[in-house]
């Protein structure tokens, strides 16, 4: 259990909403896989291996420096140095998949892995029809029929968009985004998958 506490305590001040939410679910069970992903809040009523949170280890330095077809804003680079993506409630914050190939790796259902930033920024982004060049870094359940996508500007401001391209909300920084959206995702999850 101390390894889990150490991992959560290593989350720096700018990302404390993630730590605070995850800490509330430690009492329901935790596990760490061979790749170092920490899963918190076991809820077997949803599925035998379902956890409310999965927090991946920090991204490797060479993954952060690799040239890509899109620009990763510095605020999100800082997040990736803490965790290479995570799942929280019905929310997914994307990370890099460990591939040296020119094309993004396919999602493997045989192991726990983050959703891929390259796939998001080269393919999934078009489904949201953003009006300008934005960095697509996550999504969450928004309703029974729709997900909302998360997009960051170079300045670090964040907006959420529906598939129609309409804006749902805007935040000036990553911390306020995390606070608001983790709270919203938790409320939605408690209605659908109470622990």
C-alpha positions, 0 to 999 in steps of 0.5 A: 500500500505504501507504493500506492501512497508514494505514487499518489503523493508524487503527483505535484501541486498543479495536478492535485485534483487527480490525487484528491479524487483517487485517494477517496477510492483507495479503500475499495482496493488497489493494484499495480500491474507489471508496467507500473500502472496503478489501478484504484477503486475496484468495482466488480459490479461493473466488471471483474477487473474494473477500477474507477481509476487507472494512473499510468507511469510517467512518459519516457523522456524520449517519447516527449521529445519525439517529433510528431505531426502535431504540437503538444502544449507545454502544460500537457507535457508537464502532465505526461511527466507525472502520468502518461495518461489516465482513466478516471471514472468515465474520463480518459486523458490520453498518453503516448503508446510505446511504439517506435513505428511511424503510425500510431499503435492500435489499442490492445485489449489484452493489457491495460494501456492509455488511449493514444495521443497520436491517434487522437490528434491525427484521426479522432479530432476530425469527429469534433470539427474544431474551428481552429488547430487544437490539441486533442488530449482526452474525453469523457462520458457526457450523456447516454449517447455522447462523449465530450472531447477535450482540447487545449490551445497553445496558451494552455486554455482548455475547451470541451467540445461535442461531436457537433463542434459546439463548445460545452465549457472553457477553462483557463488552466489545467488545474481548474479543468481537472477540478471541474471535470473530475467532479462532473465525471464522478457525479456521472459515474455514481449514477451509472456505476455506484460503488 
